Amino acid sequence: MPGTSGTGAVTRSTLRQQIADALRDEVLAGRLTSGQEFTVKEIADQYGVSATPVREALVDLSAQGLLDADQHRGFRVHEYSADDFRGMIEARGLVTDGMFRSLTDGGRLAHLQPDEPRIAAALAGVRRRGEEAQRAALAGEVTVLIGYDLRFWRELGSLFGNPYLTDFLHRLRVQTWVCVVQHLRRLPDLRGLLWAEHTDLVDALSRRDTDSARAIVHSYNAHALSLVEGLTAGGMGKGPARQEPPPPGADTLP
């Protein structure tokens, strides 16, 4: 019967997404570590589900660059190098710079005003997300920070009206967090080390001060890169880390 078939498809698709989300969170939390191997059966047994949605979820995560598939050994968490991180930071900077430029220089969003009710309400929501991320960063609660940070940037990106750009930036941010989270968790105390300028960025954009917004993101990216190169110098990077001092006023990651 068509109705039953449709419901089954939706249920399986939902389960596939739930498993993918759960595994992504395990990687972000550092419980599935870089290089760790596992099979479809192991994950299916862990979650008490059939192999099909698990396999589909793992293929999805592989397509997102978070897992590597091995025909004979199953899957493993992708190991990012310091060079990978540099490339992600560069790409992320280009994306955000283009986003901010669209608010000025005759860009297609130049006509939008922060005091318009719709824009003001959306910015207020993003700022609330930034406040939660900021609190988590100052407390050194990296797992909480990751959740709010990803929501902050997704909601901020959605203001620019291009879902492809928003999705691309979200994927980059997930990858950068996966790249560094295992190294951050080696540090005994993260208080004061995690980037906490979310609200400053929102305030700059609310003033349409794109120069300040770009400066905030630039210092953020520069310090993130400096810290990661320092943390990965012992084995993750493909070459010696550059010993560059962090820019003034930067907090850090990522």
N, C-alpha and C positions, 0 to 999 in steps of 0.2 A: 504494500500500500504506500503511495507516495508520501503521505504524511509521516508514517513511521520511519521510512527511509531517511527523510530529511532530518528528523529529530536525531537519529543515530549519527548522521554525519556531523551535526552540530555538536553533539556530545563528545564525539571522538576528537573533533577539532579543538574543543574547549579543553579536554584532558591533555592533548598534545601541548597546548599553550601553557597550561598549568604546570606540567612537568618541566617544560623549557624554562619557565620563570623560576621554578623552585631550584633547578640546577644552576641557573645563572646566579641566583642569590647565594647558593653554596660556594660558588667560585669567588664571588665578591666578598663573602665573609671569610674566605681563606680556609674553609673546611675541605674544599677540593683544591688541592695545591697544584702549582705549576708542574707539569710533567706527569701528574698522577694518572694512572691508567684504570679503566673499568670497562665492563662489557654491558651490552643491552640487558642481558639476563640479570646481572647484579643490580642494575637500577630498577628493573621491573620488579624484582623480588623486594627491594627496599621500599618501593611505593605500593606494592601489592596490586599491580596492574599488569595488563598483557604487554607483550613485547612490541606490538605495532605502534602505539602512541609514543612509547619510549624511543624507539628507533627514529620516528619522525621528529621528535623533539631534539634528539641528538644531532640529526642532520641539519635541523634549523640552526642550532648553536654552532655547528661547524661552518655553516654559510656565513654566520656573523663573525667568524674569526676567533671564537672563544675555545673551540675544541679542534683537535686534529683526528681524522678518521684513519684507522689502520685496518686494511682488509682482513688481516689475520688476527689482530690482537684487540680489536674493538676501538675504543676512543681514549684520548688522553687530553688533559687540559693543555692548551697551547702555551708554549714558553715564548714570551716576548723578550727581545733583546733591547739593550739601551738604544740601539739604532732605530728599532721599531718605535720606541717611545719618542725619539726625536722627530720621526716622520709624522707621528700622530699629533704631536704638539704643533708642528708646522701646519698641518692640515687644519687643525682646530682653530689656530690663529687666523688663517685665511678665511675660514667660514665666518667667524665672529666679526672680523674686520669688515667683510662684505655686508653682514647683517646691519652693523652700525652705520655703514656708509649709506644704506638705503634710507636712513632717516634724514639725511642731508644731501647736499650736492645734486639736488634735483631727482633723487631716487624715487622709486614708485611709492614709498611710504612717507615721503617728505611732507605730505599734506596732513598726516595724522598728528593730532595734538594730545599731549598727556592729560589735559584737563577735560577732554571729551569723556562723557560718562562711561562709555564702554571701555575705552582705553584706561581710564583712571581705575575702574574696578578691576580690570585684568592686572594692572601694575600692582595694585594693592594686594592681590592674591599672590603674585610672584614675590612681593616683598615679605609677606608672611612666611612663605616657604623659605626665603632667604634668612629670616630671623631664626627659624628652627634649625637650619643648617649651621648658622653662625653659633648658636648655643652648643650644638653637638661638637663643632670644631673646637671651640674654646675649652670644652670639657674633655676633649681627646677621645670622644666616642665615635670611632671611625665607622662602625656599621650603621649607626643612626645617621651619621653625616652622609654616607653614600646614598642612602634612600632619599633624603631631602635634597641633596645636591643634584641628583638625577632629575627629580621632579622640578626643581628650580629651573634648570637649564631647558628642560622640555617645555615648561610653561612659558618661559621667557622666549624661547624660539618660536612658539606658536603665535606670539604677538606679531611676528613678521610676515605671517600669512602664506608661508611656503612649506607645506607638510613634508616635501622631499628634503628640504634643507634641515627641518627640525629632526626628521628621522636620522639623517646622516650625522648630525651633530650628536644626537643621543647615542648612536652606535659608537662614535669616536670616544665619547665620555665613558661609556661602559668599558671599552677596551683599555683606556688609560687607567681606569680604576683597577681592572683586573691585573694590569701590568705591574702596578706598584703595591697593591694591598698586602701581598705576602711579605714584602720588604718593610713596609710600615709596621707590620705586626711584630717584627723583631725588636723594635724599639720599646723600651720599658715604659715610657710615658710620652703620650702624644699631645699633651696639653701645651698649647702655644705653638705647635708646629703646623697645624692644619689651617688651610686658607679660610679666612673668616671675613672676607670683604664683600659678601653677597649683597648686603644692603647698600653698601657704598656704590656698587655697580648699578643697582636699581635706581638709586637717587640720581646718579649721573645721567642715566638714560631718561629719567623723568624730567630733568632739566634740559634735555636734548643736548647735553654736553658730551658729544661723541668723542671729543679729544680726550677727555678725562676717562671715559669708559674704555677707550682703546688702551690708554696708559695703564689702567687697573688690570686689564686682561693681559697686557704685555708683561707687566711685572710678575703677575701670577704665573704665567707660562714659563718665564725665564727662571724663576726660583724653583718651580716644579722640576724643570729640566736639570738644574744644578743639583738639587737634592737627589733625584733619581740616579744621576750619574755617579754621585758619591756613594749611594747605597748599593749600586750594582757593580762598582769597580772591582769587587772581589770575584766576579764570575759571570754575571749576567750579560754585561756589555761585551761587544766584540773587540773593544780596544780600551786603552786607558781613559779614565774619565777626565774631562777637562776641569781643571781647578779654577772655576770662575766664581768670584764672590757674588752672593745673591744681591739683586737690586735693592736699593733702599725702600723700606716700607712694605716689602713683600712678606707675606706670611708663608704659606706654602700650598700643599698639594690638593689634588691635581685638578 
